Amino acid sequence: MTETARLPQYVIAGLGQTGLSCVRHLQQQSVAFKVWDTRAGFNVSEELAAQVNADITCGELPQNYWQGVTHLVLSPGIATDLPEVTRARQAGVSVIGDIELFAHAVNQPVIGITGSNGKTTVTLLTTHILKELGFNPIAAGNVGLPALDTLQQKADITVLELSSFQLETTRSLALAAGVILNVSADHLDRHHTLAAYSEAKQRIFDHCRVAVVNRNDSNTMPMTTVETKIATGLNPASEDFGWDAPRQTITYNGKSLLALADTALVGLHNALNIQSALALVSVFTEDMTAAAEAVKSFKSAPHRCTKIAEVAGVSFIDDSKATNIGATEAALQGLAGSLKGKLILIAGGDAKGADLSELAPVFSAHVDVVIALGKDGQVLSDIASHGFYVESLEQAVQQAFSLAEPGDTVLLSPACASLDMFDNYQHRAEVFQQAVEELSV
């Protein structure tokens, strides 16, 4: 067989949830593949080997590994600049991800949602609104369900949460509507520069028919030509979506549409999230009144600015999902003005290369006390006018409670990843909840 006539040979990199969805997809397509897991000590069980039913190599690869390979399908957690990935490119291998495979196979409308913060809320809210309006949507991607697994479902719209890791290996995804919610410093340990991170996000608009943009944020504007734009923003607007600040109400084409107080979501950042979801839905329906009504029955995803307890008059809010600077800044600004007492912030962890000192102005404006922990927590305690560094989340909760008075609020919004101290942000939230529960024992 000549080089040009060879059958496609795929390598799937990574045997996590996404990698296994790629395995199933290529098996269904009867496409030849082999698997590479970057972990040298990874133990391949008999059950996993039977499930994959293909050659599996862990850790270092043999010299001729890329010979005959046409496509390397990277799981999102694997960096695109690893030496072996570079070697694959040099061998003429096309480096893609699961979303690129999905893009070639999907045959129904797709909505794409990315941004540094708010992706999951907007993905789940958009899906909820569509369901309430009688559609049969399915949420997938970074929100949990692998995109390729939706191809076997009977949905009429796919709502994809897309991370920068997924987008940087995607070239062909055609979207009925897409949005970049915001861009702030995140994953700089992976992308190295904010420009590269933003460029990865911009890929969402490459083949997008309708772009939802924040009229006040140039980072959300498409750098490529799109057919239509729908604007959102926290300012009065006679067209598209706007904000009536005195009434705390979202407007549509200049008319009141939805009061934030009538929803389960709090903070101005969520007012923007709701606008984005409604804008995405407006591509499929003209009935914005019914769409707005559907927002009222939406319950926020856990660990996103959710009040979990009140102990002796002190409110405790879990925002453990705030794993970057922008998320914590949005939470602090979003809550500002609605709190009567002091705001005590618990933050810290692994900053992933971000400059935490950028939070100094928002601390000065909105935070009374900062209690910090974790790998990069010392920076946070140092830039606060009233800052403390502690060794554990349990200690942080105890100290916060000792400083609080009835009417005060304790907010866990770390601005950092959790992996230096916890399994994930959900585990961090569980430890926070347990520590709060022990206060009332």
HUVENVEN-V801081 format. One record per backbone hydrogen bond with DSSP energy under -0.5 kcal/mol. CO is the residue of the C=O (numbers start at 1). NH is the residue of the N-H. If there is no record, write none. Layout:
# HUVENVEN-V801081
CO,NH
CO,NH
This chain:
# HUVENVEN-V801081
2,5
3,6
8,10
9,70
9,71
10,34
11,13
11,73
12,14
12,36
13,75
16,20
17,21
18,22
19,23
20,24
21,25
22,26
23,27
24,28
25,29
26,31
27,30
32,10
34,12
35,57
36,14
36,38
37,59
38,40
39,42
42,44
43,45
45,49
46,50
47,51
48,52
49,53
55,35
57,37
62,65
64,67
66,69
70,94
71,11
71,73
72,74
72,96
73,13
74,98
75,78
77,79
79,82
82,86
83,87
84,88
85,89
86,90
87,91
88,91
88,93
89,92
93,95
94,72
94,96
96,74
97,101
98,102
99,103
100,104
101,105
102,105
102,106
109,158
110,176
110,177
111,160
112,179
113,162
114,181
118,122
119,123
120,124
121,125
122,126
123,127
124,128
125,129
126,130
127,131
128,132
129,133
130,135
131,134
136,156
136,157
138,159
140,161
141,144
145,141
146,149
146,150
147,150
148,151
149,152
150,153
153,155
156,109
157,138
157,159
158,111
158,160
159,140
159,161
160,113
160,162
161,142
163,167
164,168
166,169
167,170
169,97
172,174
173,175
173,207
175,209
176,210
177,112
178,212
179,114
179,181
182,116
185,325
187,190
187,191
188,192
191,193
193,197
194,198
195,199
196,200
197,201
198,202
199,203
200,203
201,204
202,205
203,206
205,208
207,175
208,227
209,228
210,178
210,212
211,213
211,230
212,180
213,215
213,232
214,217
217,220
218,221
228,211
230,213
231,241
232,215
235,243
237,254
240,253
240,254
242,251
243,245
244,248
244,249
245,248
248,260
249,244
250,257
250,258
251,242
252,255
255,252
258,250
259,262
260,263
267,270
267,271
268,272
269,273
270,274
271,275
272,276
273,277
274,278
275,279
276,280
277,281
278,282
280,283
281,284
281,285
286,288
287,291
288,292
289,293
290,294
291,295
292,296
293,296
294,297
295,298
298,264
301,304
303,321
306,318
309,316
310,312
311,314
313,315
313,407
314,311
315,410
316,308
316,309
317,319
317,412
318,306
319,322
321,323
322,415
322,416
324,328
325,329
326,330
327,331
328,332
329,333
330,334
331,335
332,336
335,338
335,339
342,344
342,409
343,345
343,368
343,369
344,411
345,347
345,371
346,413
347,373
349,351
349,376
350,417
351,354
352,189
354,356
355,358
356,359
357,360
359,363
360,364
361,365
362,366
363,367
369,345
370,372
370,388
371,347
372,390
374,377
376,379
376,380
377,381
378,382
379,383
380,384
384,387
386,370
388,372
392,396
393,397
394,398
395,399
396,400
397,401
398,402
399,403
400,404
405,408
407,341
408,315
409,344
409,411
410,317
410,412
411,346
411,413
412,319
414,348
417,350
418,421
418,422
424,428
425,429
426,430
427,431
428,432
429,433
430,434
431,435
432,436
433,437
434,438
435,439
436,439
436,440
437,440
438,441
